[in-house]
Amino acid sequence: MAGKKQADGSGNDDLLAAVTVAVGQEELLLDRAVRQVVDAARAADPDTDVRDLAVGTLQAGGLAEITSPSLFAERKVVVVRQSQDLPADVVKEVKAYLTSPVEDISLVLLHPGGAKGKGLLDAARKAGAREVACPKMTKPADRLAFVRNEFRAAGRSATPAACQALVDAIGSDLRELASACSQLAADIEGTIDEAVVARYYTGRAEASSFTVADRAVEGRTAEALEALRWSLSTGVAPVLVSSALAQGVRAIGKLASAPPRMSPGELARELGMPPWKIDRVRQQLRGWTPDGVATAVRAVAQADAAVKGGGDDPAYALEKAVVTISTARSTGGARRS
């Protein structure tokens, strides 16, 4: 879930704080930050008036009008989206409001966290606003932690392998990951394990193919074979698996031959991979040598030829390739630093 922390390091977990700033670019977390405030306000007063203002709808004098006391003394939540794009005269009004907020009104400012409009963000922090971090989750480790937290928040237990399998199957879309966690938490009794995730999600052709490749280059032979058999049994085309194996081995080879001591960003530009993939391949690289990579490349080429018409049994060819790749890695010795 989105974290709560003020810039000065002191906690402020009051969902009904006069001002909340949600900072970041992850839409799911921004929406959740807004929903938490709205839910808390409506728990305190079911008749809470919610004003959700898109960019461009808040004009000069508008905030004063919205926050003026009503005859019915109702609680209000005022949400200002894309606050970095507010015109200068409106920013001035919002800054003035921050110094003297109106009782029973919760102002929520959404800001991407960049340099644009930083003056308003700094003013909110200085005024003691509650802050919610909503960063983009670009690293696989961040998405894995997100999945674990989703299950924990639902009061459910999921094995580490199940959490990893779900990230592998769903990918980087946080909304889909949250939806998958919610579905599994609702449908499954007891501990959620890797077999459950496989039954629900790894029938996706692309995801299950890359799961095979990941397990193979990591030297996890039994798991790679299990993933391969599952993929083929659910109708994944053998050519997709051979393609995933080729990409996995090629990524290992590229990173192994890259200049040492380059940052993930530099490597991403050099090798044409996204930074998150650099992080994953770096972990997978341990145990590979140039000879091992060469062996794996040959195994992939043979499997590719077999599944494209050069062999009678594509499944057997892929199993043989998976075993060869896994063994080449696990017996290849330490990688170069």
N, C-alpha and C positions, 0 to 999 in steps of 0.2 A: 504494500500500500504506500501511498505517497507519504514521505516523511514530514514531520512538523518540527521546525527549528527556527528560532530567530537568528538574525545575522550576528547579534552579539553573543550568541551561544547559549542564552537562557531559553528554557523551554516555554512555550505558550500553546497549550493544548485546548484552549477555550474555543470551541466551535462557534460560540456566539460572541467572539471578540468584535469590537467595533469595526476593525479593519482586518481583512485577510488578503495577503498577496500570494497568488499561485504563480510560481516562477518556473518556466521551462517551455518545452515545445512538444511534450508528449500529450497528445489530445485526450487519451483515455484518462490520464492522471489529472489533467486540468478539469475535465468533466466531473471526475470523482471529487475533486476539491470543492467544486461548486455544489455538487449534490450533498456533500456532508454538511455544509453550512445550511443549505435549504432544509434538509431533513431535521437538523437540530432546531432550527427556527420553528418549523411546523410542529415539532414535538412540544415546544414551549407554547406555541400559539397556532392552532390549526388554521386560523384565518390569515396567516402571514401572507403579505403581498410580495410577490417576487417580480422584480423588474430585471430582465436579462437583456442587456443593451449590446447590440452588435456595433462594430466599428462604424463611425459616421453618424450614429443616431443620437449621441450625446453632444449637444451644442451648448454654446455659452448660455449660462443661466439655467440649464437643464437640471444639473445636480441639485441646485438649491430648490427647484420646484419639486423634484422627486422626493427629497429628504425633508420637506417642510411638514410639520405636524398635521395630522388629519383629525377630523372631528371624532373619529372612532378610536384614536390612539392605537392603531394596529401596528404590529411588528412588521418590518420590511427587510427584504434582502435585495440589495442593488448590486448587480453583476456588471462590471465593465470589462468587456473583452477587448483584446488587442490594445491595451492601454498605451502601448508605445506609439500608437498612431494618433493619439488625441491631439487636436490643435492646441496651440500655445495658450490661448485664452482659457480653454477648458482645463488644461493642466494646472494653470494658476488657481482656478477655482477648486480643483480637487486637492491641491496642496493646502489651501486654506482650510478646507473641510477636515483634513487629517489632523489639524491642530485642535479642532473643536468638534468632534463627531457628535451626531445626534443620538440620544438614548433610544434603545430598542430598534436601531437600524444597523444591519451588518452590511458593510461595503466590501465587495470582493473584486479585487483588481487582478486581471490576468495579464501577465507580461512574459515575453519569451526569454528575458534575461540577458539580451545583448546590449550593445552600447546605445542603441536608439531608445530614447525615452528613459534613459537611466536616471535622470534627475528625479522623475516621479517615483521610481522604485526606491531610490535612496531616501527620499522624503518619507515614504511609507515606513521604511525600516527605522528611520530616526524617530518616527512617531510611536514606535513600539508595536507595529502591526504583527499579527500572527503570520508566519511564513510557511508555505507548503512547497517543497521541492518537487517539480514535475519534469525531470530531465528525460531527454530521448535515451532509450536503452539500446545503445549501439553494440554493446559487447555481449557475447553469448552468456558470460558469467552473470551479467546483470539480469538477463531474461530468466536464467535459471533461478536466481534469487527471487525474482518476481513470482515465478510459479510456486516456489516453496512457500512464500508468504501468502499466496492466494489460498493454498490448501490449509495453511495454518489458520488464516482468518476464518475459513469455513469450518474450523474445528475438526479437520480431517487429517489423517496420516497418509503420507505418500513416500515410497522409497526413493532414495537418490536416483536410482536407475530409472524409475518411472518419471521423475521430473525431467531428467535429461532426455528421455525418449519423447516426452511431450514437446519439448523445445525443438528437438530434431524433426519431429513430424509436422509441427505447426509453422515454425519459422519465426520471423521477426515481428509479426503483427500482434501487438499487445492486446488488442481487443479480441482477436481469435484465441489467444492464449488464455485470457480471462474467461472467455465463454467455454473453452474446453475444460478448464478447471472446475467451473460451475457445474457443467454437465456431469463430469465424473463424480463430483462430490454429491450430486443429487441421485445419481443412478447406482453407485457402487456402495455396498456395505463392507465394512472392514477396511483393511489397509489397501491402498491403491498401488498396484505394482506394475512392472513393465509389461507383463502379459495383458493386463487390462488396457493399458495405453495402446498396445499393438492391436488389440481387438477393435478398438474404437477408431484409431487414427492412422496407423501406419499402412493402411491400405492405399493411401495416396501414393500414386506412382513415383512422383519425384522424391517425396520425402523418404519412402522406404528404400528406393534405390541408393540414395545418398547415405542412409543408415548402413547399408551393406558396405559401401566404400569406406565410411568412417571406421567401422569396426575392423575391417581388413587392414587398413594402413596403421591402425593402432595395435595390431598384433593379437587381437582378440578373436582367435579363429572360431571357437565354438559359437560365440555370439554372432559373428559375421555369417556363418553358415545358417544359423537359425533365422537371421533376418533375411537371408537370400531365399530360403525355402518358403518363408512367409510371403515374401514379395511375389514369387512366382505362383504360389497357390492362390493369391488374390488377384491374379491376372495382369501383373506388371510385365510388360514386354521385356524379354531378355536383352534387347538392344539398349534399353534404358539403363539396365544394370551395368552393362559393359561400358557404357558412356560415363556413368558415375564413377566406376572404378578407374577409368582413364583419367578423369578430372582429378580424382583423389591422388593418384600416383604422380600425375603431372605437377600438382601443387606442391607435393613433397619435394620433387626434383627441382622446381623453381626456387623454393625457399632454401634448399640445401646449398644451391650454387650462388645464392645472393651474397653480396658483400657483407661482411660481419659488422656488427654494431650499428646497424641502421635502425631507425625508429619504425614503429608500425606504419606511421603515415608515409614515411619515405619508401618503405617496402611496398606499400599498397600502390603507390605511383609507379614504382619501378617494375613491379610484377603484374600490374593490372588486376589486383584483387582488392575487395573491400577490406577495411581495417579489421573488422570482426573476424573475417576469414583468416587473416594473417595470424591473429591470436590463436585461433583453433589449430591451424596447421603447425604453428610453432610447438604446441603441445604434442601434436602427433609426430613431429619430426624426431623426437628422442628415440634413439635406437636404430636410426637409418644410416647407412653408409652409401657411398657411390656405387659399390658393387650390388648392394641390396636394391637400390633404386633401379639399376640396370636390369636385374632379374625380374623385378616387378613390371617394368615396362614391357619386357618380352612376354610375360604372362598375360598382360592385358591385350597385347597385339594378337596373341594366339586365340584368346577368348573372343575378341572382337571378330576375328575372321570366322570363327566357328558359329557365332550367333547370326552372322550375316550370310550364311549359306555354305560355309566351308566345312561344316561338321554335321553329324547326324543327331547329336544330343546337346543342344545348347545349355541345358541345365547342368549336365555333367561338366561341360567346358567352363561354365562359370564357377562351379564348386572347386574345380581344379585351380582356377585362377585365384580364387579367394584364399585357398590353402597356401598356394605359392607366395602370394603377396604377404600374408600374415607371417609366414615362416621367414621370408626374406627380411622382414622388419625385426622380428624377435631374435633372429640369430645374427643380425647384421652388425652388432657391436655398438659402441658408443658413437654418437654423431659428433661432427666437428663443432667447435664452439664458434 
